[in-house]
Amino acid sequence: MSKRLSVVMIAKNAADLLPECLDSVSWADEIILLDSGSDDNTTEIARAAGVKVFVDTDWQGYGIQRQRAQSFATCEYVLMIDTDERITPELQHAIQATLAAPVSGAVYSIARRNYFLGRFMRHSGWYPDRVLRLYERERYRYNDNLVHESLDCDKAQVIALSGDLRHLTCRDFASFQRKQLNYATAWAQERHQRGKKTTIAGIFAHTLGAFLKTLLLRGGVLDGKQGWLLAVVNAQYTFNKYTELWALNRGYSEKA
């Protein structure tokens, strides 16, 4: 007998992205959306589409918010997605086939195709960019990370699914940069709280490394102009992360 599927997502002010996302998962047994305090009509759009909507504005980071969202799911399997992601028909078929004959204890990886300034990237570390998103609800959950959260599933068998998850990562550069800065700040705060430290030399070594890794090791040069721009963006993001950590280490930042 096929297992039932809960699509789970967290959201805030996602009214422009949500309809297309919901259309791509309308075949699921239930859709759960946990809103963190939208002031647009995100929740109204979701409810009108038959989504089970919950609200929790006590933001403690992406990992914990995903845990809370999952707690409202009722089906045997969870598919965790974001509002700027879309399930392709090929991926839908792969998921449905998996639910018809799942492997107990396994988690399933999905190839994510990321959009950057007019192009779905094919290299640069942005494709296939496999992420673990399909799993048994009662067996696994996300970790507590403030950002860059991941599924807590050590030693689980990982099975790759066919089909892509289309991710509208960067449609607007200014918005993308603001989000990247917020991620960098949260990353630095988390590492600082764990006692991690860095130096000026470390800042520049990591920054240069991020640029070269994206452009050369991950084939960013094959993505044309966007590949070069993404290499700079990744270097900038890395610079921001480690500079904020350096400032927190020395009491130069008010975010401590």
N, C-alpha and C positions, 0 to 999 in steps of 0.2 A: 504494500500500500504506500502510495506516495506521501512523503512528509509535507507538512504545511510550512509556509514561509511568511515570516514577518519582515517587511522592509522597514528599517529603522533609520531615522535621520534627525539631526539637530539643526536648528535654524535661527536666524535673526535677520529681519529685514530682507527677506529673499523673495518678495512678491514677483519681481521680474523674472526670476529663474525657476520658480517653483512649478508653474503649469507644465512646461516641457519635461521636467524631471518626473513629475507624477504620471504623465502620460506614458513614460517609458517603463514604469513599474506597476501599471494599473492591473496587471495580471496576477499580482501577489495576493495571498489570502488576507493579509491585513497590512496597513501602512501606519506606522507610528511616527509622529512628529513632535519633538520636544522643543518648544520655542523658549528663547532666553530673554524675551522682552522686546519684541518687535513693535515699532511704532508706525509700520505700514500695514497693509492688509494680508500679510502672510498667513495668519491663522484663519482668516475668513476664506481665503482661497483653498486652503487645505481642507477645512470642514466641508466646503461645498463639493469637494471631490471625494468625500467619504472617508477622509483620513481621520484617525483617532488623534486628537490634538491635546497636548498637555503643555503647561507653562511652568518654568522654574527659572527665576531671575537671580538666584544665588549662584553666580558664576564662580566656579572654582577650577576652571581649566577644561580643555577639550576632553581629556580622558575621563574625568569624573562625570562630565555632562553626557558623554556617550554611555557610561554605565547607568546613569539615571534613565536615559531614553530606553535602553534595553530592558530595564526593569518593568516597563509597561507592555512588553511584547508577550504574546501568549502561544505562538507557534513553536514547533520543534526546532526550526532553523531560522537564523537571522541573516539578513543581507543588510549590511551597514553601508549607506551611501550618503553623499552630500548633495545639497540642492543644486550645485553647479555641475553635477555629473548626470550622465544619461546612459541607460542600458541599451546596447544595440540588439537588434533581433537575434543575431548569432549568439550573443551572450545569454539572452533570455532562454533560448533553446537549450544551451549547455547547462544552465542552472536547473531548468525543469527536468532535464534528463538525469541530472545528479540527484535531485529530490526523489525521483522515482526509484533510484537504487543507490542510496548514499553509503559511504564507507564510514563505519562507526569510529568516532574519534578523530577523523580527518578534518582538516581545514582546507579551504579552497582559495587559490590565488587567481587574481584577475589582472589581465594586462590593461593598464590605464594609458590612454592616448591623450596627451596634454596639449592644450591650445595656447599658443603664445604669439600675440601680435599678428593675427591674421593667418596663422599656420598651425596645423596639428603636427607637432614635432615627431620626427622619426628616429632621432638620435639624442645626443646631449644629456643622456641619463634620464630623459623624459619619456622614453618609450623603449621597451614595453612597460617599465615602471610598475612591476607586479606588486599588488597589494593584497593582503589577506582580508577578505570581506564577508565570506560565506562560511558559517560555522554553526555548531549546535548551541542553542541558547542556554541550556542548563550546564554546559561543560566549560564554556569559555566566555571571557569578557575583556574589555579594553583595560590597559594599565592606567595609572593615575597621572600621567604626564600632563603638564600644563599645555604644551604644544608637541607636535610630532608624536602624538600618541599612537600606540600600536596594540594589536591583539596580543593578549597574554596567553601564549599557547606553546610554551617550551616543549620540545621533543614530539610535538604532534606531527603526524604525516601530512605533508603538503601536496595537494593535487592541483595541477594547473588546468584551468578551464579555457576553452576556446572562446573567441569573441572578445571585443574590446569594451571597456568602460570609457566613454568620451568625457573628458574633463575640461570644462571651460575655465582654465586656470587664470589666464590673463586676457580679458577682453578689453579692459581699460587700464592703461599703464599706471596712471596716478593712483587708482584704487588698489591695484596690485602692489605698488610700492608701499602704500600705507599698511596694507595687511602684512607685508614682509617685515616692516619695521616693528609692528606689534609682535610678530612671531619672534623676532630677534631679541626683543626686550624680555619676553616671557622665558625664552630659552636661557638667557643670561641670568635671570632671577632664579630659575630652577637650579642651574649649575652652581650659582653662588651659595644658595641655601645648602647644597650638598658639600660645600667646602672646596669646590673646584677653583683653580686660579690660572691666570695667564700672564704673559709678559708682553712688552712692546714687540720683541722679536717674534713671539708666538702669534701675535695679531697679524703681522705681515706675512709670516710663513703660511699660515692657514689661508689668508686672502689670496696669495699667489697660487697656492695649491688648488684652491677652488676654481680659479680661472683656468689653469692648465688642465685640470681633471675634466671640466666641462668641455673645453674646446678640443683637446687632443685625445685623452684617454677614453672619453665617452662619445667621441665623434661629432662634437658640436659643429665642427667645420663643414660637415656634410649637410647641415641644416641651413646653409647659406647665411644671409644677413641675420636672421633670427638666432642662429647658432652663436654667432659672435656677440650679439646683444645679450643673449642669455648667459654667456660666459661672464660678461661684465656684471650682470645682475646678480649672479651667484657669488661672484667675488665681493660685490658690495654687501650682500646679505651676510656673508661670512665676516667681513670687516665689522659690520654693525654688531653682530653677536659677540665677537671677542673684545671689541672696544668697550661695549657696555659691561661685559664681565670684568674687564680690567678696571673700569671706573668703579664698579660695585666693590671689588676687592679692596680698593683704596679709599672708599668712602666719598668718592667724587660724584656719586649719583644719588638722587633723592629717592630712587626706587628700592633702596635696600630694605 
